[in-house]
Amino acid sequence: MIRKLKQIVLFFTVVIYLVFEELVWERAVAPIYRFIERLHLYEDFLAYVKNSADRYVVLVLFVLPFLLGEGLGILSGLLAARLYIVAAIIVYLLKIPLVVLAFAILKNAEEKLHTFVWFMYSHKFVLKVIDKLKNSSAYLAVKNLVVVLKNRIVAAKNKILASIRRYLRS
């Protein structure tokens, strides 16, 4: 009974994670993230964080945009649940620059952040959970199903577009 309940929870966790990763992150957020990252808006700031800032300053500079971004993510989810879709999208888009900043600080000052033992263990724990989730049989099965569905949708879309093109040519 408990094993079955664990499997159900894992399945829904995997589905939610995949929907977020495939639909939200990969299709919408990642291109914006990469665009902002290419602008190098934070270059001087990141050099300061990496080379000069005290570890406590780095921690605050990481935690503030991270928590604000997560708060906006939660607010976006609540707005979407209440069917305020446009507002949810706008709030989620406001989250992206904060996430870019937090990830950039983490990437550039990971050593300083890992001087806080609790942070290092928390960070490693989160990475381990994500890795474990991505290597689970449920994740792999659902991901394969998503790929099959995505391919069918793309094939159907291409077929419809080809029919429209043939119609317009005639």
CYANA upper distance limits for C-alpha pairs under 8 A (distance plus 0.5 A):
  1 MET  CA      5 LEU  CA      6.75
  2 ILE  CA      6 LYS  CA      6.64
  3 ARG  CA      7 GLN  CA      6.77
  4 LYS  CA      8 ILE  CA      6.78
  5 LEU  CA      9 VAL  CA      6.70
  6 LYS  CA     10 LEU  CA      6.52
  7 GLN  CA     11 PHE  CA      6.48
  8 ILE  CA     12 PHE  CA      6.80
  9 VAL  CA     13 THR  CA      6.57
 10 LEU  CA     14 VAL  CA      6.52
 10 LEU  CA    138 ALA  CA      7.71
 11 PHE  CA     15 VAL  CA      6.69
 11 PHE  CA    138 ALA  CA      6.49
 11 PHE  CA    139 TYR  CA      7.99
 12 PHE  CA     16 ILE  CA      6.59
 13 THR  CA     17 TYR  CA      6.51
 14 VAL  CA     18 LEU  CA      6.44
 14 VAL  CA    133 LEU  CA      7.69
 14 VAL  CA    138 ALA  CA      7.43
 14 VAL  CA    139 TYR  CA      5.95
 14 VAL  CA    142 VAL  CA      7.89
 15 VAL  CA     19 VAL  CA      6.53
 15 VAL  CA    139 TYR  CA      8.26
 15 VAL  CA    142 VAL  CA      7.44
 16 ILE  CA     20 PHE  CA      6.62
 17 TYR  CA     21 GLU  CA      6.42
 18 LEU  CA     22 GLU  CA      6.13
 18 LEU  CA     23 LEU  CA      8.32
 18 LEU  CA    143 LYS  CA      7.59
 19 VAL  CA     23 LEU  CA      5.93
 19 VAL  CA     24 VAL  CA      7.52
 20 PHE  CA     24 VAL  CA      5.42
 20 PHE  CA     25 TRP  CA      6.57
 21 GLU  CA     25 TRP  CA      5.37
 21 GLU  CA     26 GLU  CA      6.43
 22 GLU  CA     26 GLU  CA      5.72
 22 GLU  CA     27 ARG  CA      7.11
 23 LEU  CA     27 ARG  CA      5.95
 23 LEU  CA     28 ALA  CA      7.70
 24 VAL  CA     28 ALA  CA      5.91
 24 VAL  CA     29 VAL  CA      6.80
 25 TRP  CA     29 VAL  CA      5.15
 25 TRP  CA     30 ALA  CA      5.96
 26 GLU  CA     30 ALA  CA      5.71
 26 GLU  CA     31 PRO  CA      7.90
 27 ARG  CA     31 PRO  CA      7.73
 28 ALA  CA     32 ILE  CA      7.48
 29 VAL  CA     33 TYR  CA      6.44
 29 VAL  CA     93 LEU  CA      8.49
 29 VAL  CA     96 ILE  CA      7.55
 30 ALA  CA     34 ARG  CA      6.52
 31 PRO  CA     35 PHE  CA      6.63
 32 ILE  CA     36 ILE  CA      6.70
 32 ILE  CA     96 ILE  CA      8.15
 33 TYR  CA     37 GLU  CA      6.58
 33 TYR  CA     96 ILE  CA      7.19
 33 TYR  CA     97 PRO  CA      8.00
 33 TYR  CA    100 VAL  CA      6.69
 34 ARG  CA     38 ARG  CA      6.60
 35 PHE  CA     39 LEU  CA      7.08
 36 ILE  CA     40 HIS  CA      7.75
 36 ILE  CA     41 LEU  CA      8.05
 36 ILE  CA     97 PRO  CA      7.92
 36 ILE  CA    100 VAL  CA      7.94
 37 GLU  CA     41 LEU  CA      7.95
 37 GLU  CA    100 VAL  CA      7.50
 42 TYR  CA     46 LEU  CA      6.32
 42 TYR  CA    101 LEU  CA      8.10
 43 GLU  CA     47 ALA  CA      6.72
 44 ASP  CA     48 TYR  CA      6.80
 45 PHE  CA     49 VAL  CA      6.73
 46 LEU  CA     50 LYS  CA      6.52
 46 LEU  CA    104 ALA  CA      7.95
 46 LEU  CA    105 ILE  CA      7.06
 46 LEU  CA    108 ASN  CA      7.21
 47 ALA  CA     51 ASN  CA      6.36
 47 ALA  CA     52 SER  CA      8.20
 48 TYR  CA     52 SER  CA      5.55
 48 TYR  CA     53 ALA  CA      6.44
 49 VAL  CA     53 ALA  CA      5.42
 49 VAL  CA     54 ASP  CA      8.47
 49 VAL  CA     58 VAL  CA      6.66
 49 VAL  CA    105 ILE  CA      7.74
 49 VAL  CA    108 ASN  CA      8.08
 49 VAL  CA    109 ALA  CA      7.11
 50 LYS  CA    108 ASN  CA      6.37
 50 LYS  CA    109 ALA  CA      5.62
 50 LYS  CA    112 LYS  CA      8.43
 53 ALA  CA     57 VAL  CA      6.62
 53 ALA  CA     58 VAL  CA      6.79
 54 ASP  CA     58 VAL  CA      6.79
 55 ARG  CA     59 LEU  CA      6.64
 55 ARG  CA    112 LYS  CA      6.00
 55 ARG  CA    113 LEU  CA      7.14
 55 ARG  CA    115 THR  CA      8.24
 56 TYR  CA     60 VAL  CA      6.79
 57 VAL  CA     61 LEU  CA      6.53
 58 VAL  CA     62 PHE  CA      6.55
 58 VAL  CA    105 ILE  CA      8.27
 58 VAL  CA    109 ALA  CA      7.91
 58 VAL  CA    112 LYS  CA      7.84
 58 VAL  CA    113 LEU  CA      7.54
 59 LEU  CA     63 VAL  CA      6.47
 59 LEU  CA    113 LEU  CA      6.73
 60 VAL  CA     64 LEU  CA      6.45
 61 LEU  CA     65 PRO  CA      7.57
 61 LEU  CA    102 ALA  CA      8.43
 61 LEU  CA    105 ILE  CA      8.24
 62 PHE  CA     66 PHE  CA      6.69
 62 PHE  CA    101 LEU  CA      8.41
 62 PHE  CA    102 ALA  CA      5.80
 62 PHE  CA    105 ILE  CA      6.56
 62 PHE  CA    106 LEU  CA      7.42
 63 VAL  CA     67 LEU  CA      6.35
 63 VAL  CA    102 ALA  CA      8.03
 64 LEU  CA     68 LEU  CA      6.56
 65 PRO  CA     69 GLY  CA      6.29
 65 PRO  CA     98 LEU  CA      5.54
 65 PRO  CA     99 VAL  CA      7.35
 65 PRO  CA    101 LEU  CA      7.42
 65 PRO  CA    102 ALA  CA      6.28
 66 PHE  CA     70 GLU  CA      6.62
 66 PHE  CA     98 LEU  CA      7.16
 66 PHE  CA     99 VAL  CA      6.82
 66 PHE  CA    102 ALA  CA      6.00
 67 LEU  CA     71 GLY  CA      6.46
 68 LEU  CA     72 LEU  CA      6.68
 68 LEU  CA     95 LYS  CA      8.19
 68 LEU  CA     98 LEU  CA      7.79
 69 GLY  CA     73 GLY  CA      6.66
 69 GLY  CA     94 LEU  CA      8.50
 69 GLY  CA     95 LYS  CA      5.26
 69 GLY  CA     96 ILE  CA      7.88
 69 GLY  CA     98 LEU  CA      6.02
 69 GLY  CA     99 VAL  CA      6.51
 70 GLU  CA     74 ILE  CA      6.72
 70 GLU  CA     95 LYS  CA      8.09
 71 GLY  CA     75 LEU  CA      6.62
 72 LEU  CA     76 SER  CA      6.42
 72 LEU  CA     91 VAL  CA      6.68
 72 LEU  CA     92 TYR  CA      6.87
 72 LEU  CA     94 LEU  CA      7.95
 72 LEU  CA     95 LYS  CA      6.33
 73 GLY  CA     77 GLY  CA      6.72
 73 GLY  CA     91 VAL  CA      8.00
 73 GLY  CA     92 TYR  CA      6.36
 73 GLY  CA     95 LYS  CA      7.18
 74 ILE  CA     78 LEU  CA      6.74
 75 LEU  CA     79 LEU  CA      6.64
 75 LEU  CA     88 ALA  CA      8.03
 75 LEU  CA     91 VAL  CA      7.89
 76 SER  CA     80 ALA  CA      6.61
 76 SER  CA     87 ALA  CA      8.01
 76 SER  CA     88 ALA  CA      4.84
 76 SER  CA     89 ILE  CA      7.41
 76 SER  CA     91 VAL  CA      6.08
 76 SER  CA     92 TYR  CA      6.08
 77 GLY  CA     81 ALA  CA      6.60
 77 GLY  CA     88 ALA  CA      7.24
 78 LEU  CA     82 ARG  CA      6.85
 78 LEU  CA     88 ALA  CA      8.32
 79 LEU  CA     83 LEU  CA      6.80
 79 LEU  CA     84 TYR  CA      5.65
 79 LEU  CA     85 ILE  CA      7.27
 79 LEU  CA     87 ALA  CA      7.25
 79 LEU  CA     88 ALA  CA      5.62
 80 ALA  CA     84 TYR  CA      5.83
 80 ALA  CA     85 ILE  CA      5.62
 80 ALA  CA     87 ALA  CA      8.40
 80 ALA  CA     88 ALA  CA      5.84
 84 TYR  CA     88 ALA  CA      6.55
 85 ILE  CA     89 ILE  CA      6.66
 86 VAL  CA     90 ILE  CA      6.73
 87 ALA  CA     91 VAL  CA      6.59
 88 ALA  CA     92 TYR  CA      6.53
 89 ILE  CA     93 LEU  CA      6.57
 90 ILE  CA     94 LEU  CA      6.87
 91 VAL  CA     95 LYS  CA      7.14
 92 TYR  CA     96 ILE  CA      7.49
 94 LEU  CA     98 LEU  CA      8.09
 95 LYS  CA     99 VAL  CA      6.74
 96 ILE  CA    100 VAL  CA      6.64
 97 PRO  CA    101 LEU  CA      6.67
 98 LEU  CA    102 ALA  CA      6.62
 99 VAL  CA    103 PHE  CA      6.47
100 VAL  CA    104 ALA  CA      6.49
101 LEU  CA    105 ILE  CA      6.64
102 ALA  CA    106 LEU  CA      6.63
103 PHE  CA    107 LYS  CA      6.46
104 ALA  CA    108 ASN  CA      6.52
105 ILE  CA    109 ALA  CA      6.16
105 ILE  CA    110 GLU  CA      8.03
106 LEU  CA    110 GLU  CA      5.53
106 LEU  CA    113 LEU  CA      7.99
109 ALA  CA    113 LEU  CA      6.80
110 GLU  CA    114 HIS  CA      6.47
111 GLU  CA    115 THR  CA      7.08
112 LYS  CA    116 PHE  CA      8.24
113 LEU  CA    119 PHE  CA      7.15
113 LEU  CA    120 MET  CA      7.59
114 HIS  CA    119 PHE  CA      6.46
114 HIS  CA    120 MET  CA      4.99
115 THR  CA    119 PHE  CA      8.33
115 THR  CA    120 MET  CA      7.69
116 PHE  CA    120 MET  CA      6.75
117 VAL  CA    121 TYR  CA      6.71
118 TRP  CA    122 SER  CA      6.50
119 PHE  CA    123 HIS  CA      6.39
120 MET  CA    124 LYS  CA      6.57
121 TYR  CA    125 PHE  CA      6.39
122 SER  CA    126 VAL  CA      6.70
123 HIS  CA    127 LEU  CA      6.80
124 LYS  CA    128 LYS  CA      6.52
125 PHE  CA    129 VAL  CA      6.62
126 VAL  CA    130 ILE  CA      6.72
127 LEU  CA    131 ASP  CA      6.59
128 LYS  CA    132 LYS  CA      6.47
129 VAL  CA    133 LEU  CA      6.51
130 ILE  CA    134 LYS  CA      6.60
131 ASP  CA    135 ASN  CA      6.70
132 LYS  CA    136 SER  CA      6.64
133 LEU  CA    139 TYR  CA      7.01
134 LYS  CA    139 TYR  CA      6.26
134 LYS  CA    140 LEU  CA      7.60
135 ASN  CA    139 TYR  CA      7.25
135 ASN  CA    140 LEU  CA      7.34
136 SER  CA    140 LEU  CA      6.86
137 SER  CA    141 ALA  CA      6.50
138 ALA  CA    142 VAL  CA      6.56
139 TYR  CA    143 LYS  CA      6.36
140 LEU  CA    144 ASN  CA      6.60
141 ALA  CA    145 LEU  CA      6.78
142 VAL  CA    146 VAL  CA      6.61
143 LYS  CA    147 VAL  CA      6.68
144 ASN  CA    148 VAL  CA      6.74
145 LEU  CA    149 LEU  CA      6.64
146 VAL  CA    150 LYS  CA      6.40
147 VAL  CA    151 ASN  CA      6.58
148 VAL  CA    152 ARG  CA      6.75
149 LEU  CA    153 ILE  CA      6.66
150 LYS  CA    154 VAL  CA      6.64
151 ASN  CA    155 ALA  CA      6.54
152 ARG  CA    156 ALA  CA      6.56
153 ILE  CA    157 LYS  CA      6.53
154 VAL  CA    158 ASN  CA      6.57
155 ALA  CA    159 LYS  CA      6.61
156 ALA  CA    160 ILE  CA      6.66
157 LYS  CA    161 LEU  CA      6.62
158 ASN  CA    162 ALA  CA      6.52
159 LYS  CA    163 SER  CA      6.72
160 ILE  CA    164 ILE  CA      6.72
161 LEU  CA    165 ARG  CA      6.63
162 ALA  CA    166 ARG  CA      6.66
163 SER  CA    167 TYR  CA      6.61
164 ILE  CA    168 LEU  CA      6.60
165 ARG  CA    169 ARG  CA      6.67
166 ARG  CA    170 SER  CA      6.85
